[in-house]
Amino acid sequence: MSRFQNDEVGGGTTSVTVLASELLREAEKLIEKKLHTQTIIAGWRAATQVSHSALIGVAQDNSKDAEKFREDLMNISKLAVDAVMRLK
């Protein structure tokens, strides 16, 4: 997963690995409670669809408005700088 993430966006491999680990840890708890693996997977798929729909619902394309597009780019730059600064 982390290799795919890195190939697609060039970073975020730690976040992807942590997320995958947490999903597996929670799945293990559900299996211990005798929940079938196919039920867990169906839940993950449903959650993926709901998450995707929510992201599509809030996404905005500001590429045709130069000022808003510039603001978006500045916000992204700030996020990147803040992330690097946290790494120290």
C-alpha positions as CSV (number, residue, x, y, z in Angstrom):
1,M,0.0,0.0,0.0
2,S,2.7,2.4,0.9
3,R,4.5,1.8,-2.4
4,F,1.3,2.6,-4.3
5,Q,0.7,5.7,-2.3
6,N,4.2,6.9,-2.9
7,D,3.9,6.2,-6.6
8,E,0.6,8.0,-6.9
9,V,1.3,11.2,-4.9
10,G,4.9,11.0,-3.9
11,G,4.4,10.8,-0.1
12,G,2.1,9.9,2.7
13,T,3.5,6.4,3.1
14,T,3.6,6.6,6.9
15,S,0.0,7.7,7.1
16,V,-1.1,4.9,4.8
17,T,0.8,2.3,6.8
18,V,-0.6,3.6,10.1
19,L,-4.2,3.6,8.6
20,A,-3.8,0.0,7.2
21,S,-2.4,-1.2,10.6
22,E,-5.3,0.3,12.5
23,L,-7.8,-1.2,10.1
24,L,-6.2,-4.6,10.6
25,R,-6.1,-4.2,14.3
26,E,-9.8,-3.3,14.5
27,A,-10.6,-6.2,12.1
28,E,-8.8,-8.6,14.4
29,K,-11.0,-7.4,17.3
30,L,-14.1,-8.0,15.2
31,I,-12.9,-11.5,14.2
32,E,-12.4,-12.3,17.9
33,K,-16.0,-11.4,18.4
34,K,-16.9,-14.0,15.7
35,L,-17.8,-11.5,13.0
36,H,-17.2,-13.0,9.6
37,T,-14.4,-11.6,7.5
38,Q,-16.7,-11.0,4.6
39,T,-18.9,-8.8,6.8
40,I,-15.9,-6.8,7.9
41,I,-14.9,-6.3,4.2
42,A,-18.4,-5.3,3.3
43,G,-18.3,-2.7,6.0
44,W,-15.0,-1.4,4.7
45,R,-16.4,-1.1,1.2
46,A,-19.5,0.7,2.4
47,A,-17.3,3.1,4.5
48,T,-15.2,3.7,1.4
49,Q,-18.2,4.6,-0.7
50,V,-19.6,7.0,2.0
51,S,-16.2,8.6,2.4
52,H,-15.8,9.1,-1.3
53,S,-19.3,10.6,-1.6
54,A,-18.5,13.0,1.2
55,L,-15.3,14.1,-0.4
56,I,-16.9,14.6,-3.8
57,G,-19.6,16.6,-2.1
58,V,-17.2,19.1,-0.5
59,A,-14.6,19.2,-3.4
60,Q,-14.3,22.4,-5.3
61,D,-12.7,23.1,-8.6
62,N,-11.3,26.6,-8.5
63,S,-9.1,26.3,-11.5
64,K,-11.2,28.8,-13.6
65,D,-11.1,31.5,-10.9
66,A,-7.5,32.7,-10.7
67,E,-7.8,34.3,-7.3
68,K,-9.4,31.3,-5.6
69,F,-7.0,29.0,-7.4
70,R,-4.1,31.1,-6.1
71,E,-5.6,31.0,-2.6
72,D,-5.9,27.2,-2.8
73,L,-2.2,26.9,-3.8
74,M,-1.1,29.1,-1.0
75,N,-3.1,27.0,1.5
76,I,-1.5,23.8,0.2
77,S,1.9,25.4,0.4
78,K,1.2,26.4,4.0
79,L,0.2,22.8,4.9
80,A,3.4,21.5,3.3
81,V,5.6,24.0,5.2
82,D,3.8,23.3,8.5
83,A,4.3,19.5,8.0
84,V,8.0,20.0,7.3
85,M,8.4,22.2,10.3
86,R,6.8,19.6,12.6
87,L,9.5,17.1,11.4
88,K,12.2,19.5,12.7
